[in-house]
């Protein structure tokens, strides 16, 4: 299936969800609300289109400025025009037992000089994709100006990673083997599966001993409970919540457990909830492959060093990592560097050219710049807490013997990403799963779905698995597709930020069920 048809099918499916839920057929967008004459219908129409208000915290956290400290931690520049402040609060590691071991959860509040002091915040989570605090450093003041003029963003680091009681339980050797998927100078997936699974089992033993009895309490359900603790501390009835990437699973778990406390729900570049591990990995392989193709094409359009055959260069560099031709680099670590740079770095012509220069130099045998990218990005994507969380959330993992066949099958359409996606299934061998997260049975507040057509972390196809849930629950979803390149539509698109501002208001978002924002 072509990239264009995959995108069209995804957008159409989610748009159809909204139409089915509303019990209507495709047609012109509804016009403005009509004021009726006698008969009392005007008040009823107004009430039907009014949403419960979002409130500022009655008891806020104690924030301190932390932009410079975070920039030093992640070795990037702090954003200009965005004030970053950090705070923390304590939660029980087991929400069902308030006297259980405490954890510290850290949040980063982003606001501008225009943000009202009494504004309701929008809570943000990136799940296990990367620390929410790292995404906070990529927020652009110009892009988010419409939103920050109305609301601050409060990014919550998932328990166990980032600033929230980060887990540290693996040895450096195990961490390295997991990060490079068992690469040892061979392209043989079966051999790498064996090496990777052994490291995973040994790591599981150590981490279980370290975290006992709480090794299964890092799943999306528990991260959702941490957000409920935040709402309770704020003493507000409802929160606005945006789940980005795998953070959408945290947001949906929160919706399932606390439907009355969700004032607005934004699913940004989402993944499906409780999707079997094999299909989820296949969707990631295909989606990320398409995002890399978009990068190569747009790089060619701005005259970067990859040239007209950018995909060919990418394939050679990734293959060189798989064979061990680039010292210290594997195909998986190279993919991590490329996708994380595209996710969080600048994707303007200068940003694309800088990444392209590192790749073309590696293609010539000089991998120093690419190696620096790997060293900078791997801790963001492969921390111990992410390993624990991803395994806690994994559902229906295939057997190790199935992995080579899956890599071959997926490699037909996703030659650059199939091996890494398939091998990722062995990373949780020996690790416990917390089981399926609770799924919402209804959406009293219609969700807003932001589709990143070129998401380099999870890929667009991962969002397809969300459609059945929205259909079966009758969710009156509105979708916004964005053709840019990067992670999080909200963080990258001013057009999307403006739509989100309207969605956060007290009137229902009217207009077409399907919208689009330019790159």
C-alpha positions as CSV (number, residue, x, y, z in Angstrom):
1,X,0.0,0.0,0.0
2,X,1.3,3.5,-0.9
3,X,2.1,6.1,1.7
4,X,-0.6,8.3,0.3
5,X,-3.3,5.6,0.5
6,X,-2.2,4.7,4.0
7,X,-2.6,8.3,5.1
8,X,-5.9,8.7,3.4
9,X,-7.3,5.5,5.0
10,X,-6.2,6.6,8.4
11,X,-7.7,10.1,8.2
12,X,-10.9,8.7,6.6
13,X,-11.3,6.0,9.2
14,X,-11.1,8.4,12.1
15,X,-13.3,11.0,10.3
16,X,-15.9,8.2,9.7
17,X,-15.8,7.5,13.4
18,X,-17.0,10.9,14.2
19,X,-19.8,10.7,11.6
20,X,-20.9,7.3,12.8
21,X,-21.0,8.4,16.4
22,X,-23.0,11.5,15.5
23,X,-25.5,9.3,13.5
24,X,-25.1,11.4,10.4
25,X,-23.8,11.0,6.9
26,X,-21.0,12.9,5.1
27,X,-22.0,16.3,3.9
28,X,-21.4,20.0,4.3
29,X,-20.0,21.2,7.6
30,X,-22.7,22.4,10.0
31,X,-23.1,26.1,10.1
32,X,-23.2,28.3,13.2
33,X,-25.7,27.7,16.0
34,X,-29.2,28.8,15.1
35,X,-31.2,30.9,17.6
36,X,-34.7,29.6,17.5
37,X,-37.9,31.5,18.0
38,X,-40.7,30.7,20.5
39,X,-40.7,27.1,21.8
40,X,-37.7,27.2,24.1
41,X,-35.3,25.3,21.8
42,X,-32.6,28.0,22.1
43,X,-31.7,27.2,25.7
44,X,-31.6,23.5,25.0
45,X,-29.3,24.0,22.0
46,X,-27.0,26.2,24.0
47,X,-26.8,23.7,26.8
48,X,-26.1,20.9,24.3
49,X,-23.2,22.8,22.9
50,X,-21.7,23.8,26.2
51,X,-18.9,21.9,27.9
52,X,-18.0,22.0,31.6
53,X,-15.4,24.6,32.3
54,X,-11.8,23.9,33.2
55,X,-10.4,25.5,36.3
56,X,-7.2,26.9,37.6
57,X,-5.7,24.9,40.5
58,X,-7.0,25.9,43.9
59,X,-3.8,24.6,45.5
60,X,-0.9,24.6,43.1
61,X,2.5,23.0,43.4
62,X,5.6,24.8,44.4
63,X,7.4,25.6,41.2
64,X,11.0,26.7,40.7
65,X,12.6,27.8,37.5
66,X,14.4,24.8,35.8
67,X,14.9,25.6,32.1
68,X,18.7,25.8,32.4
69,X,19.0,22.7,34.6
70,X,16.9,20.6,32.2
71,X,18.9,21.9,29.2
72,X,22.1,20.8,31.0
73,X,20.6,17.4,31.8
74,X,19.5,16.7,28.2
75,X,22.4,18.6,26.6
76,X,20.2,20.8,24.4
77,X,19.3,24.5,24.4
78,X,16.4,25.8,26.5
79,X,13.6,27.2,24.4
80,X,13.4,30.9,23.9
81,X,10.3,32.7,25.0
82,X,9.0,29.8,27.1
83,X,9.4,29.8,30.8
84,X,10.0,26.3,32.2
85,X,9.3,25.7,35.9
86,X,9.6,22.3,37.8
87,X,7.7,21.0,40.7
88,X,7.2,17.6,42.3
89,X,4.6,15.7,44.3
90,X,4.6,12.4,46.1
91,X,2.4,9.5,45.2
92,X,2.0,5.9,46.6
93,X,3.6,3.4,44.2
94,X,0.4,1.3,44.5
95,X,-2.6,3.7,44.2
96,X,-4.9,1.0,45.8
97,X,-2.7,1.1,49.0
98,X,-2.0,4.7,50.0
99,X,0.5,3.5,52.6
100,X,2.7,1.7,50.0
101,X,6.2,2.9,49.1
102,X,6.2,6.6,48.0
103,X,7.4,7.8,44.6
104,X,8.3,11.3,43.5
105,X,6.5,12.5,40.3
106,X,8.0,15.6,38.6
107,X,6.2,18.0,36.3
108,X,7.4,20.8,34.1
109,X,5.2,23.8,33.6
110,X,5.6,25.7,30.3
111,X,4.2,29.2,30.0
112,X,4.9,32.5,28.3
113,X,4.8,36.1,29.5
114,X,1.2,36.1,28.1
115,X,-0.1,33.2,30.1
116,X,-2.7,34.3,32.5
117,X,-1.9,33.6,36.2
118,X,-5.4,32.1,36.8
119,X,-5.6,30.0,33.7
120,X,-6.5,26.3,33.7
121,X,-3.5,24.1,32.8
122,X,-3.4,21.5,30.1
123,X,-1.7,18.3,31.4
124,X,0.6,16.5,29.0
125,X,2.1,13.1,29.0
126,X,4.4,11.3,26.5
127,X,4.1,7.9,28.2
128,X,7.2,5.8,27.7
129,X,8.2,7.2,24.3
130,X,10.5,9.8,25.9
131,X,10.5,11.9,29.0
132,X,7.8,14.6,29.0
133,X,10.4,16.9,30.4
134,X,12.5,16.4,27.3
135,X,9.7,17.3,25.0
136,X,9.2,20.5,27.1
137,X,12.6,21.6,25.9
138,X,11.4,21.4,22.3
139,X,8.4,23.6,22.7
140,X,8.5,26.6,20.4
141,X,7.1,29.9,21.6
142,X,6.0,31.0,18.2
143,X,4.2,27.6,17.5
144,X,2.5,27.5,20.9
145,X,1.8,31.2,21.2
146,X,-2.0,30.8,20.7
147,X,-2.2,28.1,23.4
148,X,0.2,29.6,25.9
149,X,-1.7,32.9,25.7
150,X,-4.6,31.0,27.2
151,X,-3.2,28.0,29.1
152,X,0.0,26.8,30.6
153,X,1.2,23.3,29.7
154,X,2.1,20.9,32.6
155,X,4.2,18.0,31.3
156,X,4.2,15.0,33.7
157,X,7.2,12.7,33.5
158,X,6.0,9.0,33.5
159,X,6.9,7.3,36.8
160,X,10.3,5.6,36.6
161,X,11.8,7.8,33.9
162,X,12.9,11.4,33.2
163,X,12.6,13.3,36.5
164,X,10.1,11.0,38.1
165,X,12.0,8.6,40.3
166,X,14.0,7.2,37.4
167,X,14.6,3.5,37.6
168,X,18.2,2.3,37.6
169,X,18.5,-1.5,37.7
170,X,20.3,-2.7,34.6
171,X,24.0,-3.3,34.2
172,X,25.8,-1.1,31.6
173,X,26.3,-4.3,29.4
174,X,22.7,-5.2,29.6
175,X,21.6,-1.7,28.8
176,X,23.9,-1.6,25.8
177,X,22.7,-5.0,24.4
178,X,19.1,-3.9,24.8
179,X,19.8,-0.6,23.1
180,X,21.5,-2.1,20.0
181,X,19.2,-5.2,19.9
182,X,21.9,-7.7,20.3
183,X,24.0,-6.5,17.4
184,X,27.4,-8.3,17.3
185,X,28.7,-7.9,13.8
186,X,25.9,-10.0,12.2
187,X,22.8,-9.4,10.3
188,X,21.3,-12.7,11.3
189,X,18.1,-11.9,13.2
190,X,17.9,-15.3,14.8
191,X,21.3,-15.0,16.4
192,X,20.6,-11.4,17.6
193,X,17.3,-12.6,19.0
194,X,19.2,-15.2,21.2
195,X,21.7,-12.6,22.4
196,X,19.0,-10.0,23.1
197,X,16.7,-12.4,24.9
198,X,19.5,-13.6,27.2
199,X,20.4,-10.1,28.1
200,X,16.7,-9.3,28.7
201,X,16.2,-12.3,31.0
202,X,19.3,-11.4,33.0
203,X,18.2,-7.8,33.2
204,X,14.7,-8.9,34.3
205,X,16.2,-10.9,37.2
206,X,18.2,-8.0,38.5
207,X,15.4,-5.4,38.0
208,X,12.8,-7.7,39.7
209,X,15.1,-8.0,42.7
210,X,15.7,-4.3,42.8
211,X,12.0,-3.3,42.4
212,X,10.3,-6.1,44.3
213,X,7.4,-6.1,45.0
214,X,6.6,-3.2,42.7
215,X,8.1,-4.4,39.4
216,X,4.6,-4.4,37.7
217,X,3.6,-1.0,38.8
218,X,5.1,1.1,36.0
219,X,2.3,0.4,33.4
220,X,0.0,3.0,31.9
221,X,-2.6,2.4,34.5
222,X,-0.3,3.5,37.3
223,X,0.9,6.5,35.4
224,X,-2.8,7.4,35.0
225,X,-3.2,7.1,38.8
226,X,-0.3,9.6,39.2
227,X,-2.2,12.1,37.1
228,X,-5.3,11.6,39.2
229,X,-3.2,12.4,42.2
230,X,-2.2,15.7,40.5
231,X,-5.8,16.6,39.8
232,X,-6.7,15.9,43.5
233,X,-3.9,18.0,44.7
234,X,-5.0,20.8,42.5
235,X,-8.5,20.5,43.9
236,X,-10.2,20.9,40.5
237,X,-13.1,18.9,39.3
238,X,-11.8,18.2,35.8
239,X,-8.6,18.4,33.8
240,X,-7.7,18.9,30.2
241,X,-5.4,16.1,29.2
242,X,-3.2,15.5,26.2
243,X,-1.6,12.1,25.6
244,X,1.2,12.1,23.0
245,X,2.3,8.8,21.3
246,X,2.3,6.1,23.9
247,X,1.1,8.7,26.3
248,X,-2.3,8.3,24.6
249,X,-2.5,4.9,26.5
250,X,-2.0,6.7,29.8
251,X,-4.7,9.3,28.8
252,X,-7.1,6.5,27.8
253,X,-6.5,4.6,31.0
254,X,-7.2,7.8,32.9
255,X,-10.4,8.2,30.9
256,X,-11.4,4.7,31.7
257,X,-10.8,5.0,35.4
258,X,-12.0,8.6,35.9
259,X,-14.4,9.5,33.1
260,X,-16.0,12.3,35.2
261,X,-12.7,14.0,35.8
262,X,-11.8,14.4,32.1
263,X,-12.8,17.9,31.0
264,X,-11.0,17.7,27.6
265,X,-9.1,14.8,26.0
266,X,-6.6,15.3,23.2
267,X,-4.9,12.2,21.6
268,X,-1.9,13.5,19.8
269,X,-0.1,11.1,17.4
270,X,-1.7,8.2,19.3
271,X,-1.2,4.5,19.4
272,X,-3.9,1.9,19.9
273,X,-4.8,0.8,23.4
274,X,-3.9,-2.8,24.4
275,X,-2.8,-3.8,20.8
276,X,-1.1,-7.2,20.6
277,X,2.7,-6.8,20.5
278,X,3.2,-8.3,17.1
279,X,0.7,-6.1,15.2
280,X,1.8,-3.0,17.2
281,X,5.5,-3.6,16.1
282,X,4.4,-4.2,12.5
283,X,2.5,-0.9,12.5
284,X,5.6,0.9,14.0
285,X,7.9,-0.6,11.4
286,X,5.6,0.5,8.5
287,X,4.9,4.0,9.9
288,X,8.5,4.8,10.7
289,X,9.6,3.6,7.3
290,X,7.2,6.0,5.7
291,X,8.5,8.9,7.9
292,X,12.1,8.1,6.9
293,X,10.9,8.2,3.2
294,X,9.4,11.6,3.9
295,X,12.6,12.8,5.4
296,X,14.6,11.7,2.4
297,X,12.2,13.4,0.0
298,X,12.0,16.7,1.9
299,X,15.8,16.6,2.3
300,X,16.1,16.3,-1.5
301,X,13.7,19.2,-1.9
302,X,15.9,21.6,0.1
303,X,19.2,20.4,-1.5
304,X,20.7,18.5,1.4
305,X,23.7,16.3,1.0
306,X,21.7,13.0,0.8
307,X,20.9,14.0,-2.8
308,X,18.2,12.5,-4.9
309,X,18.8,9.0,-3.6
310,X,18.4,9.7,0.0
311,X,16.7,6.4,0.7
312,X,19.6,4.6,-0.8
313,X,22.0,6.4,1.6
314,X,19.8,5.7,4.6
315,X,19.7,2.0,3.7
316,X,23.5,1.8,3.3
317,X,24.2,3.5,6.6
318,X,21.6,1.4,8.5
319,X,22.9,-1.8,6.9
320,X,26.5,-0.8,7.8
321,X,25.3,-0.6,11.4
322,X,23.7,-4.0,11.2
323,X,27.0,-5.6,9.9
324,X,29.2,-3.8,12.4
325,X,31.0,-1.8,9.7
326,X,30.5,1.4,11.8
327,X,32.4,0.9,15.0
328,X,30.2,1.0,18.0
329,X,27.0,1.6,16.1
330,X,24.2,-0.8,15.3
331,X,21.3,-0.5,12.9
332,X,19.0,0.0,15.9
333,X,21.1,2.7,17.5
334,X,21.4,4.5,14.1
335,X,17.6,4.4,13.8
336,X,17.2,5.7,17.3
337,X,19.5,8.6,16.5
338,X,17.7,9.5,13.2
339,X,14.2,9.2,14.5
340,X,14.9,11.0,17.8
341,X,16.6,13.9,15.9
342,X,13.6,14.2,13.6
343,X,11.2,13.9,16.5
344,X,12.7,16.6,18.7
345,X,15.2,18.6,16.6
346,X,14.6,21.3,14.0
347,X,13.1,20.1,10.8
348,X,13.5,23.3,8.9
349,X,16.0,23.2,5.9
350,X,19.0,23.8,8.2
351,X,18.0,21.1,10.6
352,X,17.4,18.6,7.8
353,X,20.8,19.5,6.2
354,X,22.6,19.0,9.5
355,X,21.2,15.5,10.0
356,X,21.9,14.7,6.3
357,X,25.5,15.7,6.7
358,X,26.0,13.3,9.6
359,X,24.5,10.5,7.6
360,X,26.4,11.2,4.3
361,X,29.7,11.4,6.3
362,X,28.9,8.0,7.9
363,X,28.2,6.7,4.4
364,X,31.8,7.7,3.5
365,X,33.1,6.0,6.7
366,X,33.3,9.0,9.0
367,X,30.7,8.3,11.7
368,X,31.9,10.7,14.4
369,X,28.9,13.1,14.0
370,X,26.4,10.2,13.8
371,X,28.1,8.6,16.9
372,X,27.6,11.9,18.8
373,X,23.9,11.8,17.8
374,X,23.6,8.3,19.1
375,X,25.2,9.2,22.4
376,X,22.9,12.1,22.9
377,X,19.6,10.4,21.9
378,X,19.9,6.8,23.3
379,X,19.4,7.9,27.0
380,X,16.2,9.7,25.9
381,X,14.7,6.6,24.3
382,X,16.3,3.6,26.1
383,X,16.5,4.4,29.9
384,X,15.9,1.6,32.4
385,X,12.5,3.0,33.3
386,X,11.4,2.8,29.7
387,X,12.4,-0.9,29.5
388,X,10.3,-1.6,32.6
389,X,7.3,0.4,31.5
390,X,7.3,-1.0,27.9
391,X,7.4,-4.6,29.3
392,X,4.7,-3.8,31.8
393,X,2.5,-2.6,29.0
394,X,3.3,-5.3,26.4
395,X,0.3,-7.5,25.5
396,X,0.5,-10.9,23.7
397,X,4.2,-11.1,22.9
398,X,5.1,-13.6,20.1
399,X,7.5,-16.4,20.8
400,X,11.2,-15.9,20.1
401,X,11.1,-18.4,17.3
402,X,8.6,-16.2,15.5
403,X,10.8,-13.1,15.4
404,X,13.0,-13.9,12.4
405,X,10.0,-14.7,10.3
406,X,8.2,-11.5,11.3
407,X,11.4,-9.5,10.3
408,X,11.4,-11.1,6.9
409,X,7.7,-10.5,6.3
410,X,7.8,-6.9,7.5
411,X,11.0,-6.2,5.6
412,X,9.2,-6.4,2.2
413,X,7.5,-3.0,2.8
414,X,9.8,-1.7,5.6
415,X,13.4,-2.7,4.8
416,X,15.0,-0.1,7.1
417,X,12.9,-0.7,10.2
418,X,11.6,-4.3,10.1
419,X,14.6,-5.9,11.9
420,X,14.5,-3.3,14.7
421,X,10.8,-3.6,15.1
422,X,10.9,-7.4,15.2
423,X,13.8,-7.6,17.6
424,X,12.1,-5.2,20.0
425,X,9.7,-8.0,20.8
426,X,12.6,-10.0,22.4
427,X,13.5,-7.1,24.7
428,X,10.8,-8.2,27.2
429,X,11.7,-11.9,27.3
430,X,11.5,-12.9,31.0
431,X,9.8,-9.6,32.1
432,X,6.4,-9.5,33.6
433,X,3.4,-7.8,32.0
434,X,0.8,-5.9,34.1
435,X,-1.9,-7.0,31.7
436,X,-4.3,-5.0,29.6
437,X,-5.1,-1.5,30.7
438,X,-8.7,-0.6,31.3
439,X,-10.4,0.7,28.2
440,X,-13.0,3.6,28.2
441,X,-16.6,2.5,27.7
442,X,-17.7,6.0,26.7
443,X,-16.4,9.5,26.0
444,X,-18.7,12.0,27.6
445,X,-16.4,14.7,26.3
446,X,-15.7,14.2,22.6
447,X,-11.9,13.6,22.1
448,X,-9.8,15.6,19.7
449,X,-7.4,13.4,17.7
450,X,-4.2,15.0,16.2
451,X,-2.7,12.8,13.5
452,X,1.0,13.3,12.7
453,X,1.3,11.9,9.2
454,X,5.1,11.7,9.5
455,X,5.6,10.7,13.2
456,X,9.2,9.3,13.4
457,X,8.6,7.6,16.8
458,X,5.5,5.5,16.4
459,X,4.5,6.2,12.8
460,X,1.0,7.0,11.5
461,X,-0.2,3.4,11.1
462,X,-0.1,2.9,14.9
463,X,-3.1,5.2,15.2
464,X,-5.2,3.0,13.0
465,X,-5.7,0.6,16.0
466,X,-7.5,3.4,17.8
467,X,-10.4,3.5,15.4
468,X,-12.3,0.4,16.8
469,X,-12.3,1.8,20.3
470,X,-13.7,5.1,19.1
471,X,-16.4,3.4,17.0
472,X,-17.6,1.0,19.6
473,X,-17.8,3.7,22.3
474,X,-19.6,6.1,20.0
475,X,-16.9,8.8,20.5
476,X,-17.8,11.9,18.6
477,X,-14.1,12.4,17.7
478,X,-12.8,15.3,15.7
479,X,-9.5,14.8,13.8
480,X,-6.8,17.1,12.7
481,X,-4.1,15.7,10.3
482,X,-0.7,17.4,10.1
483,X,1.7,16.8,7.2
484,X,4.8,18.0,9.0
485,X,7.7,15.9,10.1
486,X,8.2,15.5,13.9
487,X,6.8,14.1,17.1
488,X,3.7,15.7,18.6
489,X,1.4,17.7,16.3
490,X,0.6,20.1,19.1
491,X,4.3,20.9,19.7
492,X,5.0,21.5,16.1
493,X,1.9,23.0,14.4
494,X,0.6,26.5,15.2
495,X,-2.5,25.6,13.2
496,X,-3.1,22.7,15.6
497,X,-2.4,24.9,18.6
498,X,-5.1,27.3,17.5
499,X,-7.6,24.4,17.1
500,X,-6.7,23.1,20.6
501,X,-7.4,26.6,22.0
502,X,-10.9,26.4,20.6
503,X,-11.4,22.8,21.9
504,X,-10.4,23.9,25.4
505,X,-13.2,26.5,25.5
506,X,-16.6,26.1,26.9
507,X,-18.4,25.6,23.5
508,X,-18.1,22.4,21.6
509,X,-15.8,22.4,18.6
510,X,-18.1,22.8,15.6
511,X,-17.3,22.5,12.0
512,X,-16.0,19.5,9.9
513,X,-15.2,16.3,11.6
514,X,-11.9,16.2,9.6
515,X,-9.4,19.0,9.4
516,X,-5.9,19.4,8.1
517,X,-3.0,21.6,9.0
518,X,-0.1,22.4,6.7
519,X,3.5,21.2,7.2
